[in-house]
Amino acid sequence: MTFKRYKGILFIENISCLKIANKFGTPCYVYSKKEIIKYFNYYKYQLSLINHPNIICYALKANSNIAIINILSKLGSGFDIVSIGELEKVLIAGGDPKKIVYSGVAKKKQEIKRALKVGIKCFNVESFQEMDRINSIAIRLKNKANISIRINPNVDAKTHPYISTGLKSNKFGISIDKAEEAYVYANSLTNIKIIGIDFHIGSQILNINPFIEALDNIIFLIKKLYKKKIKLNILDIGGGLGVNYKKINLYQFLIKKYFTTLCERILANIHNIEIILEPGRSILANTGVLLTRVEIIKKTKIKNFAIVDAGMNDFIRPAFYNAWHNIDVVDINKVKYYKNLFYDIVGPICESSDFLGKKRYLNKLSQNDLLVIQSVGAYGFVMSSNYNTRKRPSELLVDKNQIFVIRESDSLKSLWKKEYVNLF
């Protein structure tokens, strides 16, 4: 186990969380290199069992730290990106541009131009106007642009509405009833080369049935396109596989079921096609924790509040999605003789939505106790902000007996460095 207790104290690999917090301060994000490798390699292992061409394109939006990109790149990962910033990060971190797929609904002209110049694998195109834009830029560059068309299969992913992307009411992709028209149109453009089809129905999906429904719709569409002599080399089945945040040890079961079900369906119906996956959360979520220290204990007639130094600006998922993350005490030796109490774990931000966990049954807490927020490796730091003019936390990577700072905490001066006065 990478996250384990030794004499009552939580360790990440071979390093005590107490030592990490005392040396680098709190709040701080801490990732395990061993866990990152483990989760990615489990995906690779499952794909190796199907003996079929494939690429894992890690979804950078889940966590875009360049040290983590570099680890994944060395493991052979490709990358799913949604901005020019993510593109440049992949290149800086040593990623292969030929393994980059570029998604997103509003790619700017300069972003398309840059992606074509570095030679990405393909654009996942989401509208007719985007096809025209890519084609016109490719003409000026005397280049051919590889595209997959992202199809919206109108499938309810049964997830939070903010991260559902496969319904006709969502902004993503081209409606499946316009798909054939889209492929015929793309085929008419001089500097567009159709290489694939793509779908992505949402995030944090724990039920396999929406994936099956979407895939069946896409397979039916592919067969119709074949009859029109439109040959596809790539089937990009997106990402979206969720994480059970309460029972994190279920990851192998979820990933295995996902692969077994979907890949068997693909291989039974389509041949000579490369499979692309875009996992993000399911690789990174359980590789990181957020360490935070109790500043104030506040009791009211109806609640016990543990006010900590991490807030919704540091970790917004609970406030934004009402998301659950396990919370525990780092050192149980200090509190093991006290009775347990229910606490709301809240932050310092001036919002009532600023909470990390509600009604958590924990050992009696005191000022300066160190807490750990689990499974924050995905959609954690990457969604942080400077709200309330607060510094964003540092990011640290543990590798066996070593700790590496992979992003420094903001300095106070950096909070106003790009602002100006006396200009008017």
One Martini backbone bead per residue (centre of mass of N, CA, C, O) as a GRO file, in nm:
protein
  424
    1MET     BB    1   0.096   0.036   0.023
    2THR     BB    2   0.116   0.383  -0.015
    3PHE     BB    3  -0.122   0.442   0.184
    4LYS     BB    4  -0.016   0.447   0.523
    5ARG     BB    5   0.030   0.316   0.850
    6TYR     BB    6   0.266   0.420   1.116
    7LYS     BB    7   0.209   0.441   1.430
    8GLY     BB    8  -0.063   0.622   1.337
    9ILE     BB    9   0.078   0.736   1.076
   10LEU     BB   10   0.066   0.888   0.779
   11PHE     BB   11   0.178   0.760   0.463
   12ILE     BB   12   0.381   0.837   0.170
   13GLU     BB   13   0.516   0.587   0.122
   14ASN     BB   14   0.817   0.682   0.311
   15ILE     BB   15   0.644   0.942   0.411
   16SER     BB   16   0.543   1.161   0.634
   17CYS     BB   17   0.289   1.387   0.669
   18LEU     BB   18   0.415   1.549   0.896
   19LYS     BB   19   0.677   1.619   0.753
   20ILE     BB   20   0.555   1.762   0.511
   21ALA     BB   21   0.396   1.984   0.664
   22ASN     BB   22   0.640   2.101   0.828
   23LYS     BB   23   0.815   2.177   0.572
   24PHE     BB   24   0.571   2.304   0.356
   25GLY     BB   25   0.304   2.328   0.457
   26THR     BB   26  -0.030   2.468   0.470
   27PRO     BB   27  -0.161   2.383   0.213
   28CYS     BB   28  -0.117   2.056   0.031
   29TYR     BB   29  -0.019   1.876  -0.241
   30VAL     BB   30   0.007   1.506  -0.270
   31TYR     BB   31   0.197   1.278  -0.463
   32SER     BB   32   0.227   0.951  -0.612
   33LYS     BB   33   0.426   0.792  -0.827
   34LYS     BB   34   0.344   0.497  -0.786
   35GLU     BB   35   0.038   0.545  -0.842
   36ILE     BB   36   0.053   0.655  -1.124
   37ILE     BB   37   0.180   0.404  -1.248
   38LYS     BB   38  -0.033   0.198  -1.162
   39TYR     BB   39  -0.284   0.314  -1.307
   40PHE     BB   40  -0.172   0.324  -1.592
   41ASN     BB   41  -0.082   0.020  -1.612
   42TYR     BB   42  -0.366  -0.096  -1.586
   43TYR     BB   43  -0.460   0.003  -1.854
   44LYS     BB   44  -0.243  -0.132  -2.027
   45TYR     BB   45  -0.313  -0.419  -1.946
   46GLN     BB   46  -0.604  -0.429  -2.052
   47LEU     BB   47  -0.524  -0.363  -2.349
   48SER     BB   48  -0.331  -0.609  -2.396
   49LEU     BB   49  -0.568  -0.830  -2.398
   50ILE     BB   50  -0.687  -0.740  -2.697
   51ASN     BB   51  -0.491  -0.711  -2.929
   52HIS     BB   52  -0.502  -0.386  -3.010
   53PRO     BB   53  -0.497  -0.094  -3.133
   54ASN     BB   54  -0.368   0.175  -2.913
   55ILE     BB   55  -0.451   0.475  -2.708
   56ILE     BB   56  -0.355   0.663  -2.431
   57CYS     BB   57  -0.528   0.977  -2.358
   58TYR     BB   58  -0.467   1.184  -2.136
   59ALA     BB   59  -0.663   1.406  -1.945
   60LEU     BB   60  -0.538   1.712  -1.864
   61LYS     BB   61  -0.772   1.849  -1.695
   62ALA     BB   62  -0.726   1.683  -1.430
   63ASN     BB   63  -0.393   1.720  -1.460
   64SER     BB   64  -0.125   1.971  -1.556
   65ASN     BB   65   0.133   1.885  -1.448
   66ILE     BB   66   0.447   1.844  -1.582
   67ALA     BB   67   0.549   1.608  -1.408
   68ILE     BB   68   0.310   1.420  -1.473
   69ILE     BB   69   0.334   1.425  -1.777
   70ASN     BB   70   0.619   1.304  -1.782
   71ILE     BB   71   0.553   1.033  -1.658
   72LEU     BB   72   0.340   0.948  -1.873
   73SER     BB   73   0.518   0.974  -2.122
   74LYS     BB   74   0.726   0.750  -2.032
   75LEU     BB   75   0.475   0.532  -2.042
   76GLY     BB   76   0.322   0.618  -2.339
   77SER     BB   77   0.147   0.855  -2.339
   78GLY     BB   78  -0.107   1.033  -2.435
   79PHE     BB   79  -0.315   1.336  -2.528
   80ASP     BB   80  -0.585   1.527  -2.398
   81ILE     BB   81  -0.685   1.840  -2.525
   82VAL     BB   82  -0.828   2.207  -2.473
   83SER     BB   83  -0.554   2.383  -2.520
   84ILE     BB   84  -0.269   2.564  -2.566
   85GLY     BB   85  -0.159   2.525  -2.283
   86GLU     BB   86  -0.166   2.216  -2.290
   87LEU     BB   87   0.014   2.181  -2.532
   88GLU     BB   88   0.270   2.317  -2.416
   89LYS     BB   89   0.301   2.130  -2.173
   90VAL     BB   90   0.350   1.870  -2.327
   91LEU     BB   91   0.605   1.967  -2.476
   92ILE     BB   92   0.774   2.043  -2.225
   93ALA     BB   93   0.735   1.737  -2.099
   94GLY     BB   94   0.780   1.534  -2.368
   95GLY     BB   95   0.558   1.499  -2.556
   96ASP     BB   96   0.388   1.349  -2.824
   97PRO     BB   97   0.225   1.500  -3.084
   98LYS     BB   98   0.127   1.220  -3.223
   99LYS     BB   99  -0.050   1.181  -2.925
  100ILE     BB  100  -0.252   1.420  -2.993
  101VAL     BB  101  -0.573   1.529  -2.887
  102TYR     BB  102  -0.808   1.791  -2.993
  103SER     BB  103  -1.031   1.939  -2.798
  104GLY     BB  104  -1.316   2.137  -2.817
  105VAL     BB  105  -1.552   2.408  -2.901
  106ALA     BB  106  -1.319   2.677  -2.914
  107LYS     BB  107  -1.099   2.698  -3.136
  108LYS     BB  108  -0.854   2.892  -3.210
  109LYS     BB  109  -0.664   2.992  -3.466
  110GLN     BB  110  -0.383   2.983  -3.317
  111GLU     BB  111  -0.425   2.694  -3.211
  112ILE     BB  112  -0.450   2.546  -3.479
  113LYS     BB  113  -0.184   2.636  -3.599
  114ARG     BB  114   0.000   2.514  -3.383
  115ALA     BB  115  -0.098   2.219  -3.406
  116LEU     BB  116  -0.015   2.183  -3.703
  117LYS     BB  117   0.291   2.249  -3.673
  118VAL     BB  118   0.348   2.006  -3.457
  119GLY     BB  119   0.174   1.742  -3.528
  120ILE     BB  120  -0.088   1.625  -3.453
  121LYS     BB  121  -0.303   1.373  -3.475
  122CYS     BB  122  -0.589   1.532  -3.387
  123PHE     BB  123  -0.907   1.659  -3.429
  124ASN     BB  124  -1.192   1.720  -3.231
  125VAL     BB  125  -1.480   1.782  -3.388
  126GLU     BB  126  -1.788   2.005  -3.306
  127SER     BB  127  -1.832   2.157  -3.596
  128PHE     BB  128  -1.877   2.309  -3.896
  129GLN     BB  129  -1.713   2.570  -3.842
  130GLU     BB  130  -1.458   2.425  -3.755
  131MET     BB  131  -1.394   2.292  -4.020
  132ASP     BB  132  -1.355   2.555  -4.178
  133ARG     BB  133  -1.128   2.668  -4.006
  134ILE     BB  134  -0.924   2.440  -4.042
  135ASN     BB  135  -0.915   2.438  -4.349
  136SER     BB  136  -0.816   2.733  -4.396
  137ILE     BB  137  -0.550   2.699  -4.238
  138ALA     BB  138  -0.438   2.456  -4.397
  139ILE     BB  139  -0.417   2.604  -4.665
  140ARG     BB  140  -0.213   2.826  -4.574
  141LEU     BB  141  -0.005   2.586  -4.475
  142LYS     BB  142  -0.004   2.343  -4.662
  143ASN     BB  143  -0.210   2.135  -4.520
  144LYS     BB  144  -0.322   1.850  -4.333
  145ALA     BB  145  -0.614   1.775  -4.141
  146ASN     BB  146  -0.677   1.580  -3.881
  147ILE     BB  147  -0.998   1.414  -3.816
  148SER     BB  148  -1.246   1.396  -3.572
  149ILE     BB  149  -1.582   1.334  -3.494
  150ARG     BB  150  -1.793   1.460  -3.258
  151ILE     BB  151  -2.046   1.272  -3.111
  152ASN     BB  152  -2.381   1.317  -3.011
  153PRO     BB  153  -2.582   1.049  -2.869
  154ASN     BB  154  -2.800   1.107  -2.659
  155VAL     BB  155  -2.685   1.036  -2.352
  156ASP     BB  156  -2.740   0.946  -2.026
  157ALA     BB  157  -2.490   0.941  -1.768
  158LYS     BB  158  -2.576   0.973  -1.470
  159THR     BB  159  -2.475   1.261  -1.374
  160HIS     BB  160  -2.368   1.547  -1.326
  161PRO     BB  161  -2.482   1.817  -1.505
  162TYR     BB  162  -2.193   1.961  -1.535
  163ILE     BB  163  -2.066   1.656  -1.657
  164SER     BB  164  -2.258   1.646  -1.896
  165THR     BB  165  -2.200   1.567  -2.273
  166GLY     BB  166  -2.438   1.358  -2.431
  167LEU     BB  167  -2.659   1.565  -2.480
  168LYS     BB  168  -2.858   1.767  -2.680
  169SER     BB  169  -2.833   2.005  -2.451
  170ASN     BB  170  -2.543   2.009  -2.514
  171LYS     BB  171  -2.243   2.165  -2.654
  172PHE     BB  172  -2.143   1.890  -2.758
  173GLY     BB  173  -2.097   1.820  -3.056
  174ILE     BB  174  -2.260   1.626  -3.303
  175SER     BB  175  -2.539   1.530  -3.386
  176ILE     BB  176  -2.639   1.216  -3.479
  177ASP     BB  177  -2.850   1.328  -3.702
  178LYS     BB  178  -2.577   1.490  -3.842
  179ALA     BB  179  -2.338   1.299  -3.907
  180GLU     BB  180  -2.345   1.228  -4.208
  181GLU     BB  181  -2.332   1.519  -4.303
  182ALA     BB  182  -2.058   1.582  -4.173
  183TYR     BB  183  -1.889   1.375  -4.335
  184VAL     BB  184  -1.955   1.473  -4.615
  185TYR     BB  185  -1.850   1.757  -4.574
  186ALA     BB  186  -1.558   1.691  -4.487
  187ASN     BB  187  -1.496   1.536  -4.759
  188SER     BB  188  -1.509   1.820  -4.931
  189LEU     BB  189  -1.255   1.913  -4.798
  190THR     BB  190  -0.933   1.969  -4.904
  191ASN     BB  191  -0.773   1.993  -4.589
  192ILE     BB  192  -0.925   1.730  -4.500
  193LYS     BB  193  -0.880   1.438  -4.281
  194ILE     BB  194  -1.046   1.156  -4.223
  195ILE     BB  195  -0.993   0.926  -3.926
  196GLY     BB  196  -1.259   0.962  -3.726
  197ILE     BB  197  -1.429   0.891  -3.411
  198ASP     BB  198  -1.618   1.061  -3.143
  199PHE     BB  199  -1.686   1.021  -2.781
  200HIS     BB  200  -1.841   1.203  -2.490
  201ILE     BB  201  -2.070   1.182  -2.201
  202GLY     BB  202  -1.873   1.227  -1.945
  203SER     BB  203  -1.836   1.233  -1.588
  204GLN     BB  204  -1.841   1.029  -1.329
  205ILE     BB  205  -1.896   0.718  -1.428
  206LEU     BB  206  -2.041   0.408  -1.273
  207ASN     BB  207  -2.217   0.323  -1.517
  208ILE     BB  208  -2.203   0.117  -1.801
  209ASN     BB  209  -2.464   0.167  -1.978
  210PRO     BB  210  -2.407   0.442  -2.122
  211PHE     BB  211  -2.166   0.335  -2.283
  212ILE     BB  212  -2.318   0.119  -2.441
  213GLU     BB  213  -2.525   0.300  -2.579
  214ALA     BB  214  -2.325   0.483  -2.724
  215LEU     BB  215  -2.163   0.268  -2.876
  216ASP     BB  216  -2.396   0.145  -3.038
  217ASN     BB  217  -2.455   0.406  -3.194
  218ILE     BB  218  -2.172   0.429  -3.325
  219ILE     BB  219  -2.157   0.159  -3.468
  220PHE     BB  220  -2.400   0.208  -3.649
  221LEU     BB  221  -2.275   0.457  -3.788
  222ILE     BB  222  -2.020   0.329  -3.907
  223LYS     BB  223  -2.172   0.134  -4.097
  224LYS     BB  224  -2.303   0.363  -4.263
  225LEU     BB  225  -2.034   0.495  -4.356
  226TYR     BB  226  -1.920   0.255  -4.511
  227LYS     BB  227  -2.148   0.263  -4.730
  228LYS     BB  228  -2.023   0.564  -4.809
  229LYS     BB  229  -1.700   0.530  -4.815
  230ILE     BB  230  -1.628   0.591  -4.504
  231LYS     BB  231  -1.319   0.569  -4.358
  232LEU     BB  232  -1.206   0.446  -4.040
  233ASN     BB  233  -0.921   0.442  -3.802
  234ILE     BB  234  -1.081   0.573  -3.551
  235LEU     BB  235  -1.183   0.506  -3.203
  236ASP     BB  236  -1.312   0.741  -2.974
  237ILE     BB  237  -1.431   0.675  -2.631
  238GLY     BB  238  -1.305   0.841  -2.434
  239GLY     BB  239  -1.421   0.897  -2.114
  240GLY     BB  240  -1.560   0.903  -1.761
  241LEU     BB  241  -1.457   0.721  -1.564
  242GLY     BB  242  -1.503   0.663  -1.243
  243VAL     BB  243  -1.497   0.724  -0.883
  244ASN     BB  244  -1.494   0.573  -0.570
  245TYR     BB  245  -1.464   0.780  -0.297
  246LYS     BB  246  -1.540   0.562  -0.065
  247LYS     BB  247  -1.417   0.303  -0.258
  248ILE     BB  248  -1.104   0.293  -0.387
  249ASN     BB  249  -1.058  -0.034  -0.424
  250LEU     BB  250  -1.253  -0.055  -0.701
  251TYR     BB  251  -1.087   0.014  -0.962
  252GLN     BB  252  -1.036  -0.262  -1.100
  253PHE     BB  253  -1.327  -0.340  -1.146
  254LEU     BB  254  -1.413  -0.096  -1.321
  255ILE     BB  255  -1.200  -0.116  -1.547
  256LYS     BB  256  -1.251  -0.409  -1.633
  257LYS     BB  257  -1.551  -0.378  -1.706
  258TYR     BB  258  -1.513  -0.160  -1.918
  259PHE     BB  259  -1.331  -0.320  -2.112
  260THR     BB  260  -1.484  -0.581  -2.155
  261THR     BB  261  -1.745  -0.456  -2.268
  262LEU     BB  262  -1.642  -0.259  -2.496
  263CYS     BB  263  -1.428  -0.429  -2.653
  264GLU     BB  264  -1.609  -0.662  -2.736
  265ARG     BB  265  -1.799  -0.486  -2.906
  266ILE     BB  266  -1.597  -0.378  -3.106
  267LEU     BB  267  -1.468  -0.653  -3.212
  268ALA     BB  268  -1.754  -0.768  -3.313
  269ASN     BB  269  -1.798  -0.505  -3.535
  270ILE     BB  270  -1.490  -0.401  -3.566
  271HIS     BB  271  -1.222  -0.348  -3.796
  272ASN     BB  272  -0.937  -0.188  -3.837
  273ILE     BB  273  -0.917  -0.020  -3.549
  274GLU     BB  274  -0.835   0.240  -3.347
  275ILE     BB  275  -0.808   0.282  -2.997
  276ILE     BB  276  -0.929   0.553  -2.796
  277LEU     BB  277  -0.845   0.696  -2.480
  278GLU     BB  278  -0.964   0.950  -2.206
  279PRO     BB  279  -0.830   0.937  -1.926
  280GLY     BB  280  -0.820   1.087  -1.587
  281ARG     BB  281  -0.947   1.038  -1.306
  282SER     BB  282  -0.885   0.716  -1.302
  283ILE     BB  283  -0.572   0.783  -1.267
  284LEU     BB  284  -0.541   1.044  -1.049
  285ALA     BB  285  -0.722   1.067  -0.797
  286ASN     BB  286  -0.570   0.833  -0.600
  287THR     BB  287  -0.267   0.992  -0.600
  288GLY     BB  288  -0.394   1.222  -0.403
  289VAL     BB  289  -0.353   1.479  -0.150
  290LEU     BB  290  -0.481   1.696   0.116
  291LEU     BB  291  -0.324   1.910   0.335
  292THR     BB  292  -0.467   2.014   0.657
  293ARG     BB  293  -0.525   2.262   0.911
  294VAL     BB  294  -0.638   2.332   1.219
  295GLU     BB  295  -0.750   2.647   1.346
  296ILE     BB  296  -1.064   2.604   1.434
  297ILE     BB  297  -1.297   2.549   1.699
  298LYS     BB  298  -1.659   2.537   1.651
  299LYS     BB  299  -1.943   2.577   1.859
  300THR     BB  300  -2.279   2.494   1.846
  301LYS     BB  301  -2.597   2.387   1.898
  302ILE     BB  302  -2.573   2.201   1.603
  303LYS     BB  303  -2.245   2.231   1.569
  304ASN     BB  304  -1.924   2.120   1.442
  305PHE     BB  305  -1.640   2.313   1.369
  306ALA     BB  306  -1.372   2.270   1.132
  307ILE     BB  307  -1.132   2.509   1.072
  308VAL     BB  308  -0.940   2.537   0.790
  309ASP     BB  309  -0.670   2.624   0.554
  310ALA     BB  310  -0.866   2.502   0.348
  311GLY     BB  311  -1.046   2.585   0.053
  312MET     BB  312  -1.238   2.637  -0.228
  313ASN     BB  313  -0.985   2.752  -0.374
  314ASP     BB  314  -0.825   2.475  -0.346
  315PHE     BB  315  -1.112   2.294  -0.322
  316ILE     BB  316  -1.419   2.278  -0.516
  317ARG     BB  317  -1.592   2.015  -0.536
  318PRO     BB  318  -1.784   2.027  -0.293
  319ALA     BB  319  -1.915   2.306  -0.372
  320PHE     BB  320  -1.984   2.245  -0.681
  321TYR     BB  321  -2.082   1.909  -0.652
  322ASN     BB  322  -2.112   1.778  -0.373
  323ALA     BB  323  -1.857   1.626  -0.301
  324TRP     BB  324  -1.699   1.330  -0.195
  325HIS     BB  325  -1.440   1.306   0.064
  326ASN     BB  326  -1.222   1.162   0.240
  327ILE     BB  327  -1.162   1.213   0.598
  328ASP     BB  328  -0.863   1.246   0.802
  329VAL     BB  329  -0.633   1.170   1.039
  330VAL     BB  330  -0.296   1.155   1.054
  331ASP     BB  331  -0.278   1.146   1.385
  332ILE     BB  332  -0.415   0.910   1.608
  333ASN     BB  333  -0.259   0.945   1.881
  334LYS     BB  334  -0.385   1.225   1.980
  335VAL     BB  335  -0.715   1.105   1.960
  336LYS     BB  336  -0.785   0.801   2.067
  337TYR     BB  337  -0.914   0.892   2.368
  338TYR     BB  338  -1.144   1.011   2.221
  339LYS     BB  339  -1.434   1.094   2.115
  340ASN     BB  340  -1.661   1.098   1.874
  341LEU     BB  341  -1.752   1.340   1.612
  342PHE     BB  342  -1.933   1.573   1.446
  343TYR     BB  343  -1.824   1.738   1.137
  344ASP     BB  344  -1.756   2.041   0.982
  345ILE     BB  345  -1.546   2.094   0.709
  346VAL     BB  346  -1.401   2.415   0.689
  347GLY     BB  347  -1.321   2.722   0.557
  348PRO     BB  348  -1.201   3.074   0.508
  349ILE     BB  349  -1.420   3.151   0.323
  350CYS     BB  350  -1.671   3.397   0.220
  351GLU     BB  351  -1.864   3.118   0.227
  352SER     BB  352  -2.108   2.875   0.278
  353SER     BB  353  -1.976   2.677   0.048
  354ASP     BB  354  -1.717   2.638   0.238
  355PHE     BB  355  -1.648   2.302   0.195
  356LEU     BB  356  -1.517   1.953   0.247
  357GLY     BB  357  -1.716   1.846   0.484
  358LYS     BB  358  -2.004   1.673   0.610
  359LYS     BB  359  -2.070   1.492   0.873
  360ARG     BB  360  -1.796   1.399   1.021
  361TYR     BB  361  -1.668   1.108   1.178
  362LEU     BB  362  -1.449   1.203   1.438
  363ASN     BB  363  -1.213   1.259   1.618
  364LYS     BB  364  -1.137   1.468   1.842
  365LEU     BB  365  -1.065   1.796   1.781
  366SER     BB  366  -0.784   2.023   1.731
  367GLN     BB  367  -0.573   2.244   1.721
  368ASN     BB  368  -0.337   2.157   1.459
  369ASP     BB  369  -0.457   1.942   1.326
  370LEU     BB  370  -0.407   1.691   1.082
  371LEU     BB  371  -0.545   1.663   0.761
  372VAL     BB  372  -0.697   1.441   0.510
  373ILE     BB  373  -0.766   1.463   0.165
  374GLN     BB  374  -0.894   1.245  -0.056
  375SER     BB  375  -0.880   1.203  -0.391
  376VAL     BB  376  -0.720   1.486  -0.545
  377GLY     BB  377  -0.561   1.436  -0.825
  378ALA     BB  378  -0.836   1.522  -0.952
  379TYR     BB  379  -0.972   1.820  -0.966
  380GLY     BB  380  -0.793   2.016  -0.791
  381PHE     BB  381  -0.565   2.227  -0.845
  382VAL     BB  382  -0.671   2.291  -1.141
  383MET     BB  383  -0.935   2.445  -0.981
  384SER     BB  384  -0.792   2.665  -0.860
  385SER     BB  385  -0.764   2.981  -0.669
  386ASN     BB  386  -0.756   3.346  -0.560
  387TYR     BB  387  -0.977   3.365  -0.379
  388ASN     BB  388  -0.954   3.615  -0.147
  389THR     BB  389  -0.656   3.654  -0.190
  390ARG     BB  390  -0.521   3.361  -0.223
  391LYS     BB  391  -0.305   3.119  -0.204
  392ARG     BB  392  -0.182   2.872  -0.371
  393PRO     BB  393  -0.079   2.569  -0.343
  394SER     BB  394   0.130   2.326  -0.328
  395GLU     BB  395   0.319   2.077  -0.515
  396LEU     BB  396   0.385   1.728  -0.448
  397LEU     BB  397   0.637   1.460  -0.487
  398VAL     BB  398   0.652   1.117  -0.420
  399ASP     BB  399   0.968   0.911  -0.411
  400LYS     BB  400   0.972   0.725  -0.169
  401ASN     BB  401   1.226   0.918   0.003
  402GLN     BB  402   1.118   1.158  -0.177
  403ILE     BB  403   1.077   1.518  -0.225
  404PHE     BB  404   0.897   1.717  -0.467
  405VAL     BB  405   0.873   2.025  -0.612
  406ILE     BB  406   0.618   2.095  -0.872
  407ARG     BB  407   0.485   2.343  -0.708
  408GLU     BB  408   0.469   2.643  -0.598
  409SER     BB  409   0.361   2.856  -0.399
  410ASP     BB  410   0.231   3.134  -0.376
  411SER     BB  411   0.300   3.453  -0.361
  412LEU     BB  412   0.197   3.749  -0.259
  413LYS     BB  413   0.305   3.921  -0.500
  414SER     BB  414   0.165   3.747  -0.728
  415LEU     BB  415  -0.133   3.865  -0.674
  416TRP     BB  416  -0.023   4.175  -0.804
  417LYS     BB  417   0.188   4.178  -1.041
  418LYS     BB  418  -0.044   4.226  -1.292
  419GLU     BB  419  -0.100   4.500  -1.158
  420TYR     BB  420  -0.226   4.850  -1.186
  421VAL     BB  421  -0.137   5.189  -1.119
  422ASN     BB  422  -0.150   5.512  -1.224
  423LEU     BB  423  -0.300   5.514  -1.544
  424PHE     BB  424  -0.541   5.770  -1.493
   0.00000   0.00000   0.00000
